Amino acid sequence: MIGSKRGDVTHHIRTIVTHVAHSCNIFAVYCFSLEASMTNKCMVALSLLASLAAWPALSWADGAPDPKAIISNASKALGAENLKTIEYSGSGYDFAIGQAPNPSSPWPKFNDKTYTRAIDFDAPASRMQRIRTQGENPPHGGGLQPIVGEQNQTQVIAPGSPQAATLPDELMMNVPYGFLKAAASAKDTSAKSQTIGGKKYTVLSFTAINKAPASGYLNDQNLLERVETKIDNTVLGDIPYETTFADYKDFGGVKFPTHIVQKQGGYPILDLAVTDVKPNAPANIQSAATPPPAALGSATSEKLGAGVYLILGGYAAVAVDFKDYIVVIEGPQNDQRAEAIIAEAKRVIPNKPIKYVVNTHQHFDHSGGLRDFVAEGATVIIHQMNKPYYEKIWANPHTLNPDRLAQNPKKPSFKTMTEKMVLTDGNHVVELYHLQNFGHNDGMIIAYLPKERVLLEADGFNPPPQPLTKTPAAISPFTASLAANIDRLKLDVQRIVPVHYPADNRKVSMAELQTAVGKGT
């Protein structure tokens, strides 16, 4: 008899457990047919099956969850089994990473009056369109502040473009199905159960395209609540990137979160309230009708005076020929641009080391090349408020995209200033000043060369593509502050070198700055 053979009972229990979909009813009948001596064992097995029934995505045949089954069940929970495209829209806020007014502040906020994103999962391709308005009042920080009126932004990643190759990494952070699709495509996806704050999750983990670990947290309804990964940042190194999805609603048979929050480097970069979702709407994503950005790397130079050179070909920098060394003013953008500036400085001023690089401020587009100068052996001249910040962030690992300093580690050397510093070899003179009451950045430094009557500045006056002939309807408070500081310091400026150099490569005069603030003749 069955009841007299314990091994047979065990075999039947295992068989039934592997067929969880039918187990509860079948096993209940089966247990009542056994002898009384086996009743307790059957009740234990029934309890086990009840627990399994609560987690239908899991396969316990080998003692571990089955990622494929979990992904399938999560896709079904979303109603996304046949999802090819999606368009979602709403409103909220975006935040400009790396553009904080000082090292201790979050990224500056902008209002997203409207926000629409279309995604083609199979292409893959993406198009984001939004209308932004000024969020920080008064303006404080970067990110193209101040916005006057409304600013229209469109970002397109077209099918087959170089960016499309890594688009799945971005989509997994933007929409739940993007994560599930990435998890299904990965070769090393694993799953586990985890309890966080008393709440049980099924965690899917895999290696993203950028070689960083990625994990998604599914709740007991098989809905994705959070995704975590890391990305490379030129300044910060390997930084955490987190997205939370909340308040799911049904849109045309597809469940979609109505609140999405993304964080990079510990601060929000997007806080979106979703009001409309269109599953499988025609995406029709084509390349944006704008020319590609100019390639970085090449550099040209112009002589501003004896031993003083303006270096262009990207963000502007100035190299000065001191008696025994070179001083470079600004190490912007990234390693590629920094290496081009270094090479050009050494070409026009041969056989001398670069001893100093002056950093105007800590915004990422102006500090992204500094690590390359440190690897070159230069001392970084900064406002004193930035020293602890750079010491902290430059100690971060750069494993996802190792730069020159990561490959050849070297302890950074700093020289700090507060209101004024003068560099001189008895011939050349570079005067560095801190701008007061300057909303773009609290530690902004300008460089004045009195012999040449040249002023290098960043983000105080960003000239338009063509010469300014009349005062704008709205005067930028940053430009007004720059002009006021020049007056306060009594600097005799003839020519201005904006780090954001105008597209026509013209010489920017002090007269044009005066026009920009309503003081032109």
KESE-549332 format. One record per atom (N, C-alpha, C): residue in one letter; z, y, x. Coordinates in steps of 0.1 Angstrom, whole numbers, plus 2048, in hexadecimal, padded with zeros to 3 digits. Each point is the difference from the previous one (the first is absolute). Layout:
BEGIN
AZYX;...
***
This chain:
BEGIN
M8007F4808;M80080C7F8;M80080D809;I7FB80A7FA;I7FF80D807;I80E805804;G8097FE7F7;G80E805802;G8077F980B;S7FB7F4804;S8077F980A;S7FB80280E;K7F5809801;K7FA80280D;K80180F803;R809803809;R80280E803;R7F4806807;G7FA7F8809;G7F4806807;G7F58037F6;D7FE7F87F6;D7F68037F6;D80380D7F9;V80C8037FD;V80480C7F9;V7FD80C809;T8037FF80D;T7FD80B809;T7F1802801;H7F87F5801;H7F2802800;H7FB8077F4;H8057FD7F4;H7FB8067F4;H80480F7FF;I80C803805;I80480E800;I7F7808809;R7FD7FB80C;R7F6807809;R7F38037F9;T7FB7F57FA;T7F38017F9;T80080B7F5;I80B8007F9;I80180A7F5;I80180E805;V80880280B;V80280D806;V7F3806804;T7F77F8805;T7F3805805;T7F78047F4;H8037FC7F4;H7F98047F4;H8098087F7;V80480C805;V8098087FA;V7FC8057F2;A7F38027FE;A7FB8057F4;A8037F77F4;H8027F3803;H8037F67F5;H80E7FB800;S80780480A;S80C7F8804;S80B8017F6;C80380C7FA;C80C8017F8;C8007F77F4;N7F67FF7F8;N8007F77F4;N7FF7F1804;I7F77FD80A;I7FF7F2804;I80D7FB806;F806808808;F80B7FB807;F80C7FE7F7;A8018097F6;A80B7FE7F6;A7FF7F37F9;V7F47FC7FB;V7FE7F37FA;V8037F5809;Y7FB80180C;Y8027F680A;Y80F7FD803;C80880B802;C80E7FF803;C8077F87F5;F7FD8037F3;F8077F97F6;F7FD7F17FF;S7F57FC807;S7FD7F1800;S8077F980B;L807807809;L8077FA80B;L80E7FB7FC;E8057F7808;E80D7FB7FD;E80A80B802;A80C7FF7FA;A80A80A800;A80480480E;S8007F6809;S80480280E;S7F880B807;M7F48027FB;M7F780A807;M80080E7F9;T8088027F6;T80080C7F8;T80380C808;N80A800808;N80480B808;N7F580480A;K7FA7F6806;K7F5804809;K7F48067F9;C7FD7FB7F4;C7F58067F8;C80380F7FC;M80D8027FD;M80480E7FC;M7FE80A80C;V8047FB80C;V7FE80880C;V7F1803802;A7F87F67FE;A7F1802802;A7FB80A7F5;L8057FE7F4;L7FC80A7F5;L80380E804;S80C802805;S80480E804;S7F680580B;L7FD7F7809;L7F680480B;L7F38047FA;L7FB7F97F6;L7F38037FA;L80180D7F8;A80B8027FA;A80180D7F9;A7FF80C809;S8067FE80C;S7FF80B80A;S7F2802805;L7F97F4802;L7F2801804;L7F78067F6;A8037FE7F3;A7F88057F6;A800810800;A80B805805;A80180F801;A7F880680B;W7FB7F7809;W7F880580B;W7F37F8800;P7F78017F7;P7F47F87FF;P7F780180C;A80180B807;A7F780280C;A8037F880C;L80C7FA800;L8057F980C;L7FC7F17FF;S7FD7FA80B;S7FD7F2801;S80A7FA80A;W8097F87FB;W80A7FA808;W7FD7F3806;A7F37FC800;A7FD7F2805;A8037FF80E;D7FF80B808;D80380080E;D80C808804;G8088047F5;G80C807802;G7FE80F803;A7F48067FF;A7FE80E802;A7F68057F5;P80180D7FD;P7F78067F7;P7F2800804;D7F77FF7F7;D7F17FF803;D7FA80E7FE;P7FC80780B;P7FB80D7FF;P7F48027F7;K7F77F6800;K7F48007F8;K8048007F1;A80A7F87FC;A8048007F2;A80780D7FC;I80780580A;I80780D7FD;I7F680B7FE;I7F6801809;I7F680A7FE;I7F87FF7F3;S7FD7F37FD;S7F97FE7F3;S8088047F4;N80D7FC800;N8098047F5;N80280F7FF;A80180780C;A80280E800;A7F38077FB;S7F47FB803;S7F48067FB;S7FF7FE7F1;K8047F47FB;K8007FE7F2;K80A80A7F9;A80C802806;A80A8097FA;A7FA80E7FF;L7F8804809;L7F980D800;L7F58007F6;G7FA7F57FD;G7F47FF7F8;G7F4804809;A8017FD80D;A7F6804809;A7F77F5806;E8007F47F9;E7F87F5805;E7F1804802;N7FB8097F7;N7F2803801;N7FE80F803;L80A806807;L7FF80E803;L7F780280D;K7F68087FE;K7F680380B;K80280F804;T8028097F7;T80280E803;T80B8067F8;I80680B804;I80A8067F8;I7FF80F802;E8038087F6;E80280F802;E80D8047F9;Y808807808;Y80D8047FA;Y80180F803;S8078077F7;S80280F801;S80D8047FB;G80480C804;G80D8057FD;G80380D807;S80C803802;S80480C807;S80D7FE808;G803809809;G80C7FE808;G80180980C;Y8037FA80B;Y80280880D;Y7FA7F780B;D7FA80880A;D7FD7F980D;D80780980B;F8027F980B;F80880680B;F7F87FF80D;A80080A808;A7F880080C;A8087FB80C;I7FD7F3803;I8077FA80B;I7FE80880D;G80A801808;G7FF80780D;G7FF80F800;Q8028067F4;Q7FF80E7FE;Q80C8077FC;A80C7FA803;A80D8067FC;A80280D808;P80780A7FA;P80380C807;P8097FF80C;N8087F5801;N8087FE80B;N8037F1801;P8067FB80B;P8017F1801;P80A7FA7F6;S8088077FA;S80A7FA7F7;S7FC8017F1;S7F58057FD;S7FC8027F2;S7F67F67FC;P7FF7FC7F3;P7F67F77FB;P7F2806800;W7F67F87FE;W7F2805800;W7FF8097F4;P7F880C802;P7FF80A7F5;P7F97FA7F4;K8048057F4;K7FB7FB7F3;K7F58097FB;F7F77F97F9;F7F58077F9;F8007FA7F2;N7FC8087F6;N7FF7FC7F2;N7F27F97FE;D8007F47FB;D7F37FA7FC;D7FE8027F1;K7F980B7FD;K7FE8037F2;K7F87F57F9;T7F67FA807;T7F97F47FB;T7FE7F780C;Y8007F37FD;Y7FE7F680B;Y7F97F57FA;T7F47FC806;T7F87F57FB;T7FB7F780C;R8027F37FE;R7FC7F880B;R7F87F47FA;A7F47FE805;A7F77F47FC;A7FF7F780C;I8017F37FD;I8007F580A;I7F77F57FC;D7F77FC809;D7F87F57FF;D8057F580A;F8077F67FA;F8077F6809;F7F67F8808;D7F57FD7FA;D7F77F6807;D7F780780B;A7FD80D7FE;A7F780780A;A8057FF80E;P80D804804;P8098087F9;P7FC80F802;A8058087F6;A7FD80E801;A80B8087F7;S80180D803;S80A8077F9;S7FC80F800;R8048077F5;R7FE80E7FF;R80C8067F9;M80680A807;M80C8077FB;M7FC80F7FE;Q8038057F4;Q7FD80E7FD;Q80D8067FA;R80480C805;R80B8077FB;R7FF80F800;I8078077F8;I80180E800;I80F803804;R80180780B;R80E804805;R80380E7FE;T80C8037FF;T80580E800;T80C80180A;Q80480C803;Q80B802809;Q80D7FB7FB;G8077F8808;G80C7FA7FC;G80D807806;E7FE80580C;E80C806807;E7FF80F7FE;N80A8067F9;N80080E7FE;N80D806804;P80080980A;P7F5805808;P7FA7F4809;P7F3802804;P7FA7F6808;P8087FD80D;H8027F3803;H8087FC80B;H7FB7F3806;G7FA80080B;G7FA7F4806;G7F1801800;G7FA7F5804;G7F1800801;G7F97F97F4;G7F57F9803;G7F97F97F6;G7F78097F8;L7FA80A807;L7F780A7FA;L8078097F6;Q80D803803;Q80680A7F8;Q7FC80E806;P80280A7F8;P8028007F1;P7F37FE7F9;I8017F87F5;I7F57FE7F7;I80080B7F6;V7F58077FF;V7FE80B7F6;V7F87FB7F5;G8067FF7F4;G7FA7FB7F4;G8007F1801;E7F47F97FE;E7FF7F2800;E7F77FB80C;Q8047F5805;Q7F87FA80B;Q7FB7F27FB;N7F37FE801;N7FA7F47FC;N7FE7F780D;Q8047F47FF;Q7FF7F680B;Q7F97F47FB;T7F77FB808;T7FA7F37FE;T7FF7F880D;Q8057F37FF;Q8007F880B;Q7F97F37FC;V7F57FC807;V7F87F57FD;V7FF7F680C;I8027F47FD;I7FD7F5809;I7F57F87FA;A7F4801805;A7F57FA7FA;A7FE7F2804;P7F97F87F8;P7FD7F2804;P7F97FF80D;G8047F8809;G7F97FE80D;G80480A80A;S80880A7FD;S80480A80A;S80A7FA80A;P80180680C;P80A7FB809;P80E7FF7FA;Q80480A7F8;Q80D7FF7FA;Q8027F57F6;A7F57FB7FA;A8017F67F6;A8057F3806;A7FE7FE80D;A8057F3807;A80F7FF7FF;T80780B800;T80F7FF7FF;T8058057F3;L7F78037F6;L8058057F3;L8097F67F9;P7FF7F3801;P8097F77F9;P80F803804;D80280480D;D80E804803;D80580C7F9;E7F78097FD;E80480C7F8;E8027FC7F1;L7F77F87FB;L8007FD7F2;L80D7F87FC;M8047F880A;M80C7F87FD;M80D8097FE;M7FF80C805;M80B80A7FF;M7FE8097F4;N7F47FF7FA;N7FD8097F5;N8017FA7F2;V7FC7F47FE;V8007F97F3;V8057F2802;P8077FB7F6;P8067F2801;P7F57F5802;Y7F58017F9;Y7F67F6802;Y7FA80180E;G80080C806;G7FB80180E;G8097F8809;F80D7FF7FE;F8097F8808;F7FD7F17FE;L7FF7FC7F3;L7FE7F27FE;L7F27FB806;K7F68097FF;K7F37FC806;K8017FF80F;A808809806;A8027FF80F;A8087F4803;A80A7FC7F8;A8087F4803;A7F87F47FF;A7F78007F6;A7F77F47FE;A7F67FE80B;S7FC80B806;S7F680080B;S8067FC80E;A80D803801;A8077FE80D;A8017F1803;K8007FC80D;K8007F2804;K80E7FB802;D80A80A800;D80E7FC804;D80A8037F5;T7FB8027F3;T8098047F5;T80B7F57FE;S80C8057FF;S80C7F87FD;S8078057F5;A80A7F87FB;A8088057F4;A80E7FB802;K8098087FB;K80E7FC800;K8078077F4;S80C7FB7FD;S8088077F6;S80B808807;Q80280C7FB;Q80A809806;Q8078087F5;T80D802802;T8088087F7;T80480D807;I7FD80B7F9;I80280D805;I8088087F6;G80C804803;G8088087F6;G8037F87F4;G8017F3801;G8037F77F5;G7F47FC7F7;K7F4805805;K7F47FD7F8;K7F77F6808;K7FB7F67F9;K7F87F6807;K7F1804801;Y7FA7FE80B;Y7F2803802;Y7F97F4807;T7F47FF7FD;T7F77F7808;T7F880980A;V8017FD80C;V7FB80980B;V7F47F9806;L7F48067FF;L7F47FC807;L7FE80880D;S7FE7F980B;S7FE80780D;S7F47FA807;F7FA809807;F7F47FD808;F7FD80A80B;T7F77FE808;T7FC80A80A;T7F48087FB;A80180D800;A7F68097FB;A7F580180A;I7F58067FC;I7F4802809;I80480780D;N80980A7FF;N80580780C;N80A7F9809;K8027F37FD;K8097F7807;K80F8027FD;A8038097F6;A80E8027FD;A8047F67F5;P80D7FD800;P8057F87F5;P8008077F3;A7FD7FA7F5;A8008067F2;A8077F77F7;S8088057F7;S8087F97F7;S8008067F2;G7FE7F87F5;G8018057F3;G80B7F97F8;Y8068077F7;Y80C7FB7F9;Y7FD7FF7F1;L7FF7F37FB;L7FD7FE7F2;L80D7FD7F9;N8018067F4;N80C7FE7F8;N7FF7F47F7;D80A7FD7F7;D8007F47F9;D7F58007F5;Q7F980B7FE;Q7F48007F7;Q7F37FF808;N8017FD80D;N7F57FF809;N7F880D801;L80780B7FF;L7FB80D802;L80480680D;L7F7806808;L80380580D;L80780D7FF;E80C800806;E80880C800;E80080980D;R7FE7F980B;R80080780D;R7F77F980A;V7FA808809;V7F87FB80B;V80580780D;E8027F980A;E80480680D;E7F77FB80B;T7FC809809;T7F97FD80C;T80380A80B;K7F880080A;K80080A80B;K7F2804803;I7FF80D804;I7F3805804;I80280880D;D7F5802807;D80080880C;D7FF80F7FD;N808808807;N7FF80E7FF;N80080680E;T7F6808803;T7FE80580D;T80D806807;V8088077F8;V80C806805;V80C7F77FE;L8027FA7F5;L80C7F87FD;L7FF7F2805;G7F57FB803;G7FF7F2804;G7FF7F77F3;D8067F4801;D8017F67F5;D80A8057F6;I7FB8057F4;I8098057F6;I8007F87F4;P80B8007F9;P8007F87F3;P7F88087F5;Y7F97F87F8;Y7F88047F5;Y8057F87F4;E8058077F5;E8057F97F5;E7FB8067F3;T7FD7F77F6;T7FB8057F3;T8097F97F6;T8048077F6;T8087FA7F4;T7F78027F4;F8007F67F7;F7F98007F4;F80A7FE7F5;A8008087F6;A80A8007F5;A7FA8037F2;D8077FC7F6;D7FC8047F2;D7F27FB7FC;Y7FE7F3801;Y7F37FA7FD;Y7FD8027F1;K7F48037FD;K7FB8007F2;K7F37F97FF;D7FC7FD7F4;D7F37F97FE;D7F580A7FD;F7F57FF808;F7F58087FE;F7F37F77FF;G7FC7FE7F3;G7F47F87FE;G8027F2805;G80C7FB7FE;G8027F2804;G8047FE80F;V80180B807;V8057FF80E;V80D808802;K80A7FA805;K80D807803;K7FF80880C;F80480C800;F7FF80980B;F80C809801;P80680380C;P80C808801;P7FD80F7FC;T8098067F9;T7FD80E7FC;T80880980A;H8077FB809;H80780880A;H7FE7F980E;I7F9807809;I7FD7FB80E;I80680A80A;V8087FB809;V80580980B;V7FD7F980D;Q7FA808809;Q7FD7FB80D;Q80880980B;K8057F980A;K80780680B;K7FA7FC80D;Q7FF80A809;Q7FC7FD80E;Q80A807809;G8057F980B;G809807809;G80D8047FA;G8047FA7F4;G80C8027FA;G80080B7F5;Y7F58077FF;Y7FF80A7F6;Y7F47FD7F6;P8018057F3;P7F57FE7F7;P7F3807804;I7F57F97FD;I7F3806802;I7F88017F3;L8057F87F6;L7FA8017F3;L80A7FC7F5;D8018077F5;D8087FD7F5;D7F88037F3;L7FB7F57FB;L7F58017F5;L8057FA7F3;A7FE8087F5;A8027FB7F3;A7F37FD7FA;V7FD7F37FD;V7F37FB7FB;V8008017F1;T7F68067FA;T7FF8017F2;T7F47F97FA;D7F67FC808;D7F47F97FB;D7FB7F780A;V7FC7F47FC;V7FA7F5808;V7F47FA7F9;K7F57FF808;K7F47FA7FA;K7FC7F4808;P8047F47FC;P7FC7F4807;P7F17FE7FF;N7FA7FB80B;N7F27FD801;N7F680B7FB;A80580D802;A7F780B7FD;A7F680180C;P7F38047FD;P7F780280B;P80580980B;A8007FB80C;A80580880B;A7F680A806;N7F47FB803;N7F5808805;N80580980B;I8057F980A;I80680880C;I7F580180B;Q7FC80C803;Q7F680380A;Q80680880B;S7F980180B;S80580880B;S80180F7FC;A80B807804;A80280E7FD;A7F4808807;A7FC80A7F9;A7F5809805;A80580A80A;T8087FC809;T80580980B;T7FC7F980D;P7FD80880A;P7FD7FB80D;P80C7F9806;P7FE7F6808;P80B7FA807;P80780980A;P80D7FF802;P807809809;P7FA7FE80E;A80080B808;A7FB80080D;A8087F6809;A7F97F8808;A8077F6808;A80880780B;L80C7FB802;L80980580A;L7FC7FA80D;G80480680B;G7FE7FA80D;G7F980A809;S7F58057FC;S7F980A809;S80780D800;A80080780B;A80680D801;A7F780A808;T80180C7FB;T7F880B808;T80B80A803;S7FC809809;S80980A804;S7F980E802;E80880A7FF;E7FC80E801;E80A807809;K7FB80880A;K809807809;K80580D7F9;L80D8017FE;L80680C7FA;L80480A80B;G8017FC80C;G80480980B;G8007F780D;A80480680B;A8017F980C;A80A7F57FF;G7FC7F3801;G8097F57FF;G8057FD7F2;V7FA8057F6;V8057FE7F2;V7F47FB7F8;Y8027F57F9;Y7F57F97F9;Y8047FC7F2;L7F78047F7;L8017FB7F2;L7F97F37FE;I8077F67FB;I7FA7F37FF;I7FE7FD7F1;L7F37FE7FC;L7FC7FD7F2;L7FB7F27FF;G7FA7FE7F4;G7FB7F27FD;G8097F97F7;G8098077FA;G80B7FA7F7;G80A80C7FE;Y80C7FC7FE;Y80B80A800;Y7FF80780E;A80280E800;A7FF80780C;A80C7FF809;A7FE80180D;A80B80080A;A7FC80980B;V80A805808;V7FD80980B;V8067F980D;A7F880080B;A8057FB80C;A80180C80A;V80B801807;V80280B80A;V8027FA80E;D7F9806809;D8007FC80E;D80C807808;F80B7F9800;F80B805808;F7FE7FC80F;K809805809;K7FD7FE80E;K8007F1804;D8097F87FB;D8017F2804;D7FE7F67F5;Y7FE8057F4;Y7FF7F77F4;Y7F88077F5;I7FF7F97F5;I7F98047F4;I80A8017F5;V7FF80B7F8;V8078017F3;V7F67FF7F5;V8037F77F7;V7F77FE7F4;V8088057F4;I7FA8087F7;I8078057F4;I7FA7F87F4;E8077F87FB;E7FE7F77F4;E7FA7F2804;G8067F67FA;G7FC7F2802;G7FE7FA7F3;P7F68037F8;P7FF7FD7F2;P7FA7F37FC;Q8007FD7F4;Q7F87F67F9;Q8047F1803;N7FB7FB80B;N8037F2804;N7FC7FE80F;D8027F3804;D7FD7FD80E;D7F2803804;Q7F77FE7F7;Q7F2802803;Q7FD80F803;R8058087F8;R7FE80F802;R80880480D;A80C7FB802;A80880480B;A7F97FC80D;E7FA7F4800;E7FA7FB80C;E7F3809803;A7F98057F6;A7F5808802;A80480E806;I80C8057FA;I80580D806;I8047FE80E;I8077F5803;I8057FD80E;I7F47FF809;A7F67F97FC;A7F47FE809;A7F980E802;E7FF8087F6;E7F980D802;E808809808;A80D8007FE;A809809808;A7FF7FC80F;K7FF7F3803;K7FF7FC80E;K7F2802805;R7F78017F8;R7F2803804;R7FF80E805;V80580A7F7;V7FF80E804;V80A80480A;I80B7F9801;I80B803809;I8027F3808;P7F87FD80A;P8017F3807;P80B7FF80A;N8047F4802;N80A7FC80B;N80E8067FE;K8048027F3;K80D8047FD;K8057F87F4;P80E7FD800;P8057F97F5;P8048097F5;I8007FA7F4;I8058087F4;I80F7FF800;K80780B803;K80E800800;K8078027F3;Y7FA8097F8;Y8068047F3;Y7F57FF7F5;V8057FB7F4;V7F88027F4;V8098077F6;V7FB80B7FA;V8078087F6;V7FD7FB7F2;N80A7FD7F8;N7FE7FB7F3;N80480C7F6;T7F68047F8;T80380B7F7;T80A7FD7F5;H7FF7F47FB;H80A7FB7F5;H7FE7F17FE;Q80A7FA7F8;Q8017F27FF;Q7F77FA7F6;H7F88077F8;H7F77FA7F7;H7F77F6807;F7FD7F57F9;F7F97F5806;F7F2803806;D7F98097F9;D7F3803805;D80180980D;H80B805803;H80280880C;H8097F980B;S8067F57FC;S8087F880A;S7FA7F2802;G7F57FD7F9;G7FB7F2801;G7FB7FC80E;G7FD80A809;G7FB7FD80D;G80A80180B;L80D8047FC;L80A80280B;L8047F4807;R8007F47FA;R8047F4807;R7F67FD80B;D7F38037FE;D7F77FE80B;D80380980C;F80480C7FD;F80480A80B;F80C7FA807;V80A7FB7F9;V80B7FA806;V7FC7F4809;A7F77F87FC;A7FB7F5808;A7F980680C;E7FA80C7FF;E7F980680B;E80A80580A;G80D8027FC;G80A805809;G80580E7FD;A7FB8067F6;A80380E7FD;A80D8017F9;T80780C802;T80C8037F9;T7FC8087F4;V8067FD7F5;V7FD8067F3;V80980C7FD;I7FA80C7FE;I80780C7FD;I8018017F1;I80C8017FA;I8028007F2;I80B8097FC;H8008047F3;H80C8077FB;H80C7F6800;Q80C805803;Q80B7F7801;Q8037F87F4;M7FC8047F4;M8037F97F4;M7F97F2800;N7F57FF808;N7F87F57FF;N8037F580A;K80980380A;K8037F780B;K8067F37FA;P80B8017F8;P8067F37FB;P7F67F87F8;Y7F78077F8;Y7F67F97F8;Y7F77F8808;Y7FA80780A;Y7F67F9809;Y8077F4807;E80C802805;E8077F5807;E8027F47F7;K8038037F4;K8027F57F6;K7F37F97FD;I7F68077FB;I7F47FA7FB;I7F77FA80B;W80180580C;W7F87FB80B;W8067F3806;A80D7FD7FB;A8067F3804;A7FC7F57F6;N7F98047F5;N7FB7F67F7;N7F67F7806;P7FF7F37FB;P7F57F7806;P7F28047FB;H7F77FE808;H7F18027FD;H7F97F3802;T8037F67F8;T7FB7F3802;T7F37FD7F8;L7FE8077F5;L7F47FE7F7;L7F4806807;N80180B807;N7F5806806;N80580780D;P8037F880A;P80780580C;P7F780C807;D80780B802;D7F980B807;D8037FF80F;R7FB80A807;R80180080E;R80F800805;L8088077F9;L80E800804;L8077F37FD;A7FC7FA7F5;A8067F37FD;A7FC7F580A;Q7F4801805;Q7FB7F780A;Q80580280E;N80480D802;N80680480D;N80C8087FE;P80B7FA7FC;P80C8087FB;P80580980B;K80480C7FC;K80580A809;K8098097F8;K80C803805;K80A8097F9;K7FA80E7FF;P8008067F4;P7FB80D7FF;P80980B806;S7FA80A806;S80780B806;S7FD80D7F7;F80B8077FD;F7FF80C7F7;F80580C807;K7FA80B7FC;K80580E804;K8018077F3;T80C8057FC;T8018067F3;T80280F801;M7FD8077F5;M80180E7FF;M8068047F2;T80580C7FF;T8048057F3;T7F780B7FC;E80280D804;E7F880B7FC;E7F580480A;K8027FD80D;K7F6804809;K8017F880D;M7F47FD806;M7FF7FA80D;M7F4805807;V80180380D;V7F5805808;V7FD7F680B;L7F37FC800;L7FB7F780B;L7F8809809;T8037FF80E;T7F8808809;T8007FA80E;D7F6802807;D7FF7FC80E;D7FF80D809;G80280B7FA;G7FE80D808;G7F38067FD;N7F77F87FB;N7F28057FD;N7FE7FF7F1;H7FF7F37FB;H7FE7FE7F2;H80E8017F9;V7FF8057F3;V80C8027F8;V7FC7FA7F2;V8097F87FB;V7FF7FB7F2;V80E8037FA;E8008087F5;E80C8037F9;E8007F87F3;L80B7F97FE;L8027F87F4;L80A8077F7;Y7FD8017F3;Y8098077F7;Y8027F77F3;H80C8007FB;H8037FA7F3;H7FD8097F5;L7F87FC7F6;L7FE8087F4;L80C8007F7;Q80480C7FC;Q80B8027F7;Q7FB8017F1;N8087FA7F7;N7FC8017F2;N7F27FB7FD;F7FD7F5806;F7F37FA7FF;F8017F37F8;G7FA8017F3;G8037F57F7;G7F97F3803;H7F5800808;H7F87F4802;H8097F6808;N80780580A;N8097F8808;N80B808806;D80C7FB800;D80C807804;D80180280F;G7F97F7808;G80080080E;G7F3804807;M7F88087F9;M7F3803805;M80080980C;I7F77FC80A;I7FF80780D;I7F2805801;I7FE80D804;I7F3805804;I80080280F;A7F4801806;A7FE80280E;A7F880C802;Y80580A808;Y7F980C803;Y7FD80180F;L7F4803803;L7FC80280E;L7FD80F802;P80A808805;P7FE80F801;P7F5805808;K7FD7F980B;K7F4805809;K7F37FF7F8;E7FF7F57F9;E7F37FD7F8;E8018067F2;R80C8057FC;R8028057F2;R7FB7F67F6;V8047F3802;V7FC7F57F7;V80D7FA7FA;L7FF7FD7F3;L80B7FA7F9;L7FB7F37FA;L8077F5804;L7FE7F37F9;L80A7FE7F5;E7FB7FD7F4;E8097FE7F5;E7FB7F47F8;A80A7FA7F8;A7FD7F57F8;A8048037F1;D7F77FF7F7;D8038007F2;D80580D7FA;G80080B809;G80480D7FB;G7F38067FA;F7F5800807;F7F48057FC;F7F57F5802;N7FC7F97F6;N7F57F6801;N7F38077FA;P7F8805809;P7F58087FB;P7F67F87F8;P7F98067F6;P7F67F97F8;P7F47FD809;P7F67F87FB;P7F57FC808;P7F780C805;Q80080B7F8;Q7F880C803;Q80A80C802;P7FC80A808;P80980B803;P8058067F3;L80D804801;L8078067F4;L7FC80F800;T7FA8057F6;T7FC80E7FF;T8088087F6;K8077F97F8;K8098077F6;K80D7F87FE;T80A8077FC;T80D7FA7FE;T7FF7F67F4;P8067F4801;P8007F67F5;P8088067F4;A7FD7FB7F5;A8078047F4;A80F7FC801;A8037F5806;A80D7FC802;A8037FE80F;I809808806;I8037FF80E;I80A7F5803;S7FC7F8809;S8097F5803;S80D805806;P80C7FB7FC;P80C805806;P8027FC80E;F7F97F5804;F8017FC80E;F7F8809809;T7F48057FB;T7F980A808;T80780D801;A8068047F5;A80880D800;A80B7FF80A;S8077F4800;S80B7FE809;S7FB80180F;L7F57F9803;L7FA80180D;L7FE80E805;A7F98087F7;A7FD80E803;A80D808802;A80A7FD7F8;A80D807801;A8077FD80E;N7FF7F3804;N8067FC80C;N7F980680C;I7F3801800;I7F880780A;I80580F802;D8028067F4;D80480E801;D80F801805;R8087F67FC;R80E800804;R8017FF80F;L7F87F7806;L8007FD80E;L7F880A808;K7F98097F9;K7F880A807;K7F67FA80A;L7F97F57FB;L7F67FA808;L7F28077FF;D7FA80280B;D7F3807801;D7F57F57FF;V7FD7FC7F4;V7F77F47FE;V7F28067FE;Q7F67FA807;Q7F28037FE;Q7F97F57F9;R8037F4805;R7F97F47FB;R80A7F67FB;I7FE7F97F5;I8087F67FB;I7F97F2801;V8087F7805;V7FB7F2801;V8087F87F5;P7FA7FE7F5;P8067F77F6;P7FE7F1804;V80B7F97FF;V7FF7F1804;V7F67FA7F6;H8018057F3;H7F57FC7F6;H7F5809802;Y7F77FD809;Y7F6809804;Y7F58017F5;P7FA80C7FE;P7F68017F5;P7F47F7803;A7F97FC7F5;A7F57F7801;A7F4805808;D7FE80E800;D7F5805807;D80380380F;N80C7FD804;N80480180E;N80080F805;R8018097F7;R80080F803;R80D804807;K7FF80B807;K80C806805;K8078087F5;V80D7FC7FF;V8088067F5;V80880C806;S7FD80C7FA;S80780C806;S80C8037F8;M808809806;M80C8057FA;M7FD8087F3;A7F4806801;A7FB8087F4;A7FE7F77F4;E7FB7F4802;E7FE7F67F5;E80E7FC7FA;L80A7FE808;L80D7FD7FB;L80580C7F8;Q7FE80C805;Q80580C7F8;Q7F98017F3;T7F37FC7FF;T7F98007F3;T8067F67F7;A8047F4806;A8067F57F8;A80D8047F9;V80780A806;V80D8047FA;V7FF80E7F9;G7F48057FF;G7FE80D7F9;G80280C808;K7FF7FF80D;K80380B809;K7F3804808;G7F57FA7FC;G7F3804807;G7FC80E7FD;T7F8805809;T7FB80E7FE;T7F48007F8;
***
